Amino acid sequence: MVLPWRSRGGGGAKRRNQLTSGDIYVVETKIPAQFRSSSRTERIRSPRVTLTTRDAVEICRRLENAVAREENAHCFEIVSKIKNLGREGGETTKKCLVENGVVSALCSCFERFASEEHARLLEEVLSVISSWLPLNRTEGFSRMGSTASLNCLVSFLNATDAKTRQNAAFCIREVISLDKKYAYALTDIEGACEGLTKIIRDSVSTSSTKSSLMAIYRAISCDNEIAAKFLSLGLVGLMTEMIVNNAEKSVCERCLVVINVICDNEQGGEDVLRNALIVPLLVKKILRVSDLATQCSVSILWKLWKKKDGDRLLVEALQVGAFEKLLVLLQVGCEEKTKERASELLRNLNRCRNEIEKTNCVDSSMHLNNVKKSF
């Protein structure tokens, strides 16, 4: 007997197709309604093939050849492909590309085309590089510290597009962390110091603000002349304003770190002392933000006190509650260096308080009446 679905001729294939379609239909109707789309046929995206080492090497070779021939359009096409691969392929693909020399190829491309006429390509390269940071220990990244590359990065710092300015700040932060010579080279370029401070003033983004602060910190740590350039742009007032207005903990920490290194400079210390808000702000940030903020606040107060007319600063610190704050800090514990500086400040605050009490000049608002025993 011939079974119905095994009949001879073309009808068999047709019947099998019908059964297959019917089977799929039955399976679909068993799926709960809330999990079904309006269409019965759903497309399932197949997983991407992992990028191989051979593919990564070939992409880098093609980019290097296009750079050597100065083919702007071809370079842009390859850089866009690298950008898409990194975005869609995840960390595994990024790692494969980085390990096989893509950073060196991208930095070489940036250096070769570093001029205004190639701005579109350079922005694309910068977008890829900045999305893969930190790369400061990656082979070839030092090319971003060349004169041509730094000039281009500075021009992007002062661009109109917020994303481009952010990417430039990211890259500058990483470049000057490689070597001090890049910090000197950067600050010699016209508009570099202004560009970094302007990013902070304009509040382009929290990320770009933090990058600019770290770049400024590394730059002024190198040399007093560099510090003087930033101080002439009103850096102390800008840092104070950021601490007052910005609630972000990491931004506050970086501002205090910058002020701390400014106090190592003679002119910087005088600028900080002239700021009427600095002492109340520093006292307020002790035990309020983080351990790093506390360490920096104590360090700044100690450095300012060591300068001339330190007793005037101590009187101001007493009026805003520094004595009680430092006393609590020593009780809860802190880093050894901070502990030593806090102890020295506390002894001198106590001395200053006793001298004021002897002359009957203690204001009742100072809340020090219960502190009788000398420290």
Secondary structure, DSSP 8 states (H G I E B T S, - for coil): ---GGG-SSTHHHHHHHHHHHHHHHHHHHHS-GGG--SSS------------HHHHHHHHHHHHHHHHTT-HHHHHHHHHHHHHHHHHHHHHHHHHHHHTTHHHHHHHHHHHT-SGGGHHHHHHHHHHHHHT---TTSTTGGGGGSHHHHHHHHHHHT-S-HHHHHHHHHHHHHHHTT-HHHHHHHHTSTTHHHHHHHHHHHT--HHHHHHHHHHHHHHHTT-HHHHHHHHTTTHHHHHHHHHHH---HHHHHHHHHHHHHHTTSHHHHHHHHH-TTHHHHHHHHTTTS-HHHHHHHHHHHHHHHHSSSHHHHHHHHHHTTHHHHHHHHHHH---HHHHHHHHHHHHHHHHHHHHHHHTT---GGG--TT--S--
